[in-house]
Amino acid sequence: MASIYCCTECGSNLNLSTTHLFPPDFYFEAGNKGTLSFGLIDTTKFKLEKEDKIRPFFETVNYWGIQRNRTKIKCNSCGKLVGYVYDDGPPLTDSPGQFHFGPSQVIPRAPRYRFKTKALTITTET
């Protein structure tokens, strides 16, 4: 059985595959509460809109900052905000990081497509 993810506003199929879904206990710096995180998406189903704000933001106790650069993910059919793109996915290299302290902001990371569970309707197909 495969899950079909649709927009709650317009009901259009977003073509999100469960094979690209991160496990719910996978650690991300920006947290994972109330969201589903995907490694790949079909960009023809979404509008990606850059957001650049200069004001304090707090995602978790350890993930905060002054300037937020992220990308909004909107449904291509109705324009409803369904999630955001974060750059805190798995590291793209096997490098231990600067001074062997582990992955940091310097090491390029794969994008993580983080969808709000409230913005998705999940149905199963048999």
C-alpha positions as CSV (number, residue, x, y, z in Angstrom):
1,M,0.0,0.0,0.0
2,A,1.3,3.4,-1.0
3,S,0.4,6.7,0.5
4,I,-0.9,9.5,-1.7
5,Y,-0.3,13.0,-0.4
6,C,-2.7,15.7,-1.5
7,C,-3.1,19.4,-0.7
8,T,-5.8,20.0,1.9
9,E,-7.0,23.2,0.2
10,C,-7.6,22.1,-3.4
11,G,-7.1,18.3,-3.2
12,S,-4.5,18.0,-5.9
13,N,-2.1,15.2,-5.9
14,L,1.4,16.5,-4.9
15,N,3.2,13.4,-6.2
16,L,5.2,12.9,-3.0
17,S,6.8,9.5,-2.7
18,T,7.1,7.6,0.6
19,T,10.5,6.2,-0.6
20,H,12.0,9.7,-0.1
21,L,10.4,10.3,3.3
22,F,12.8,10.6,6.2
23,P,12.1,8.4,9.3
24,P,10.2,10.3,12.0
25,D,13.0,9.8,14.5
26,F,15.7,11.2,12.1
27,Y,17.5,14.1,13.8
28,F,17.4,17.6,12.2
29,E,18.8,20.8,13.6
30,A,15.5,22.7,12.9
31,G,13.4,20.0,14.5
32,N,10.7,17.8,13.0
33,K,7.6,18.5,15.1
34,G,4.3,18.4,13.2
35,T,6.0,17.9,9.8
36,L,6.9,15.3,7.3
37,S,10.4,15.6,5.7
38,F,11.2,14.4,2.2
39,G,14.6,14.2,0.5
40,L,13.2,14.7,-3.0
41,I,10.1,16.3,-4.5
42,D,8.5,16.7,-7.9
43,T,9.2,20.4,-8.5
44,T,6.5,20.7,-11.2
45,K,3.8,20.3,-8.5
46,F,5.1,23.2,-6.4
47,K,6.1,26.9,-6.5
48,L,9.3,27.6,-4.6
49,E,9.5,31.2,-3.2
50,K,12.6,32.6,-1.5
51,E,12.1,34.2,1.9
52,D,14.8,36.4,3.5
53,K,13.9,37.9,6.8
54,I,16.2,39.8,9.2
55,R,14.7,39.2,12.7
56,P,15.3,36.7,15.5
57,F,13.8,33.2,15.0
58,F,13.8,30.2,17.2
59,E,13.0,26.7,15.9
60,T,14.5,24.8,18.8
61,V,16.7,25.6,21.8
62,N,19.8,24.9,19.7
63,Y,18.6,26.1,16.3
64,W,18.1,29.9,16.2
65,G,19.5,32.9,14.4
66,I,19.0,36.5,13.3
67,Q,18.7,36.2,9.6
68,R,16.4,33.5,8.2
69,N,17.1,32.4,4.6
70,R,14.6,29.7,3.6
71,T,12.4,28.8,0.7
72,K,8.6,28.5,0.9
73,I,6.9,25.6,-0.8
74,K,3.5,26.4,-2.2
75,C,1.0,24.2,-4.0
76,N,1.1,25.0,-7.7
77,S,-2.7,24.6,-8.1
78,C,-4.0,26.8,-5.3
79,G,-0.9,28.7,-4.0
80,K,-1.4,27.5,-0.4
81,L,1.8,27.3,1.8
82,V,2.5,23.6,2.4
83,G,6.0,23.8,3.8
84,Y,9.6,25.0,3.7
85,V,13.0,23.9,2.3
86,Y,15.7,23.7,4.9
87,D,19.4,23.0,4.3
88,D,19.9,20.8,7.3
89,G,19.6,17.4,5.6
90,P,22.3,14.8,5.6
91,P,25.8,16.0,4.6
92,L,26.7,15.7,0.9
93,T,30.3,14.6,1.8
94,D,31.8,12.1,4.1
95,S,34.2,14.7,5.5
96,P,34.5,14.8,9.3
97,G,34.3,18.6,9.2
98,Q,36.7,21.4,10.1
99,F,39.1,20.2,12.9
100,H,37.1,16.9,13.0
101,F,34.3,18.5,15.0
102,G,31.6,16.9,12.8
103,P,29.4,18.4,10.1
104,S,28.9,22.2,10.3
105,Q,27.5,25.1,8.3
106,V,30.6,24.9,6.0
107,I,29.9,21.4,4.8
108,P,27.2,21.4,2.1
109,R,24.1,19.6,3.0
110,A,21.3,18.1,1.0
111,P,18.0,20.1,1.1
112,R,15.2,18.8,3.2
113,Y,11.7,19.5,2.1
114,R,9.6,19.9,5.2
115,F,5.9,19.7,4.8
116,K,3.3,20.7,7.5
117,T,1.1,17.7,8.3
118,K,-1.9,20.1,8.5
119,A,-1.3,21.1,4.8
120,L,-1.4,17.5,3.6
121,T,-4.2,15.0,3.2
122,I,-2.8,11.5,3.4
123,T,-4.8,8.7,1.7
124,T,-3.7,5.1,1.0
125,E,-3.9,3.4,-2.4
126,T,-4.2,-0.4,-2.5
